[in-house]
Amino acid sequence: MGERLAGKRIFLTGAAQGIGEAIARQCLAEGARVFLVDRDGDLLASTAKTLEAPSGSFGFATVDITDGQAIEAAMADACVAIGAVNAVINNAGINVFHAPLETSGAEWDRCFDVNLKGAWNCCKAALPGMIAAGGGVILNIASTHAFTIIPHTFPYPLAKHALLGMTKALALEYAAQGVRVNALAPGYVETQKAVDYWNSFPDPEAAQAKTLALHPGNRIATPSEIAKAAVFMISDECPFMNAACLVIDGGLSMLQHPA
């Protein structure tokens, strides 16, 4: 096991699967203590059983990040389980893709509640402790949707643009208190969500091939590749990186994306 994250006590959302699970494993492998949060309690408990980490190095709780009071309570539980939280990774998110005029009020609310309000709830719960301790780090998992627009994916890119704006606002607001706030923007990642998307087409293999062909390297990222970037941004290896967004998309966002 490495020690790149020794001393980091991380509150991680959306930790039960996909990118979140990969981040949890990578952070634990680098010596961090991690408190895992997800709304799917059964899947989270199943994932927790498979984690390879020293005793007492992680805890977990079933929490809906859109519930501010529940997040406050979970943050308090995390501080008991792993020690005072000095890092937050806001990974939880959902895809909400529609044509603009076909977007219902409920879908609009669902998109912003999870992708923006949920991240803010976690930041709000963690920031007072970080400021009191003289520093900390927050990493928001954004998306290439935070600075590009793909038709028919409304209102998801709006929420991710706003998440990037919140990242910059909080970074500047609390830099003098020693808190760094950055974002990580993955493109396509080979998660179960991607597989489910391909499987929604009559020819899943053709749909997958079309996705891969969008990328200069004719492949998409693995969750572990995103996790390695997250480790770097949470670590003390980039102490002057603040209000930044690191893009991990294999060059996808440099190409024109077909409608």
N, C-alpha and C positions, 0 to 999 in steps of 0.2 A: 504493500500500500504506500502511496505517496504522501507528501506532507505539504503540498502547495496550498491547501486550504486549512491548515492547522490553525485553530483559534476561531474559525468561522462557525457561527451558529445560525443556520439558515432556515427561514420559514419559506417553504416551497408549495405553491398551489398547483392544482391539476397534476398531482404527482402519481396517480394510479396507473397511468399508461402512457405510451407514446413518448413525446419529447420530455414530459415531466418525469416519467419513470427513468429515462436515460440520464437525465440531469441528477436525479437522486442517487443513482448508482455511481456516477462519475464523481460527484461531490463527496460521497462517503469514502470512495476509494482514495481520494486526495486528502483525507484526514478531517473533513468537516463533520460537524454534528448537524443533523437535519431533522426538521419537523415537517412531516408530509401532510398535506391537506388535499382533500378531494370530496366532491359531493356524492360519489359512488362509494359508499362504505364497504360493500362486499368486495368490490374489485380492489379497493385500497388495502383492505386487510389481507387479501390474497397476495398482492404485490409485496406487502411488508414482510410476509413469511419467507419470501425468496431473497430478501436483501442480505448480502454478505457484509457484515460490519461488526465492529466490537460491541459488546454489551453496553447499553446505555447511550449509544451514539445517535440514536434516532427515536422519534416518537411519531404518532400519527393521530389524526382526528377527522371524522366525517363532518364537513362544514360546507355550507352554501356561501360562497364568497359575496353574494349580493346582499347578505344579511350583515349589516354593520355591527350589530351587537354580538352576533355569533362570532365574527372575526375578532372582535375585542377579547372575547372570552378565550378563543383559540390561541391568540397571541399570548395571553396570560398563561395558558396551559403549556405553550411551547417554552416559555421562559422557565417553567418548573422542570420540564422534561429534559431540555438540552442546555439550559442556561440562558442568560439574557440575549435575546435575538439581536444580532448585529448585521444581518444580511437578509434581504427578502428577494425572492425570485417570483415574480408574477407571471406564471406560465399559463394558468387556466384561461381557456377561451372557447368560443363556439363559432362555427361557420353559420352565417345567416345570409343567404344569397337569394336575391330576387331582382326582378326589374323594378325600378323605383316606384311606379304607379301601382304595382302589384304588392307593395309592402304594407302589411296591416300594422295598425298601431301596436298590437301585441308583439309582433315580430320586431318592430323598431325597439320597443322597450326591452325585449329579451336580449337583443344584440348589444345595446348600450349598458344594460345592467351587468352582464357578465364581462364583456370585453373592456369596459371602461370603469364603471362604478365599482366593480369587484376589485380591480387593481387599486383604485383609490382607497377603498376600505382597508386594504392591507397596508398601503403606505401610511395612511392616517393612524393606524394602530401601532405601527412600528416606529414612526419618526420621533415621537417624544422620548422613547428610550434611547434611540441612537443619538439624539441631540444631547441628552443628559450625560451619555457616556463619552461624548466628544468625537463621535464619528460612526459611520456605518456605510453600507452600500446597498443600493436597490437596483435590480435588473428587471426591466419589463420586456417580456417576450412579445415583440410586435409582429411584423410581417412585411414582406415587400408591398403588401396592400397599404402600408402606411405612407407610401410615396408614389404609388402607381395606381391606376384605375383599370380594372377589367370590367367590361360591360356585363350587366346582369348579376353582379355580385353585391348589389346594394342591400343594406346599408353597412356591410362589414368594413369596407375601406374607410368609411367615415369614422367609425369607431377606432380603427387602427391609426388613422391620421391624428385623431384626438389623443390617443394614448401616447403617441410620439410627442405631441405638444405638451402633455402633462409631464412627460419625462424631462423635457427641457425646462419647463417652468419650475419644477421641484428642484432640479439640479442647480439652477441659479439661485433659488430662494435659500437653499440650505448648504451651499458650498462652504460658506464661512464657518459653519458648525461642523465641518469635517465629513459631511454626508455626500457621497457620490451617487448620482442617479443616471443610469444609462439604459439603452435599449438594444436588443438583438433582433434582427429582422431575417428570419428564415424565408426561403422560397418554398418550393414543393419539398416535402419530407415524406419518406416512406413509412408512414404510420398506418394504423388500422383505418383511420378516417380516409386516407388516400385509397386504400384498398376498397373500402366501401363505396367510394366515389366511382372507381373504375368498374366495380361490380354492378353499378346502377345502369350501365350501358348494355345493350344486347350482346356486344362483343367486348368483354372486359380487357382482353389482351390487346386489341386494337386501341382501346381508350388509353391503356397504359403506354403503349408505344407512342401515341400522339403526345402524351405528357412528356415523356423522355425526350422526344425530338425537339421540344421547345428549348432545351438546354444545350449549350455549346459542347458539353462532354457527353451528351446523350444518356445522362443518368440524373437522378435526384439524390438529395442528401439522405443519409441515415440518421436516425435520432441521436446516435452516439456522436456523430460529427457536430451536431448542434450543441450537444452537451459539453463537448470539449471547448467550444467557444465560450459557453456560459461559465465554465470553470475559470478561464482566463479573465473574463470581465468581473467576476466576483472576487478574484484573487487580488493580492497586493502587487501583482506584476505590472499593473497599469494604474498606479496611484494618481496620475494626473489626467486620466481619461474621465471626463465629466460632460454631461449633456450630449453624449455622442450616441450614434446608432451604427452598430456593426452589422453589415449585410453579409449573410451567408446563403447565397443562392446559386453558386456555380456560374455566375455571369448572366443569369436569366434576365435580370432587370435592365441589362444593357441592350437587350434585344427588343424589337417591337413585338408585342404579344398580340396574336390574332384575336379578333372578337369572337 
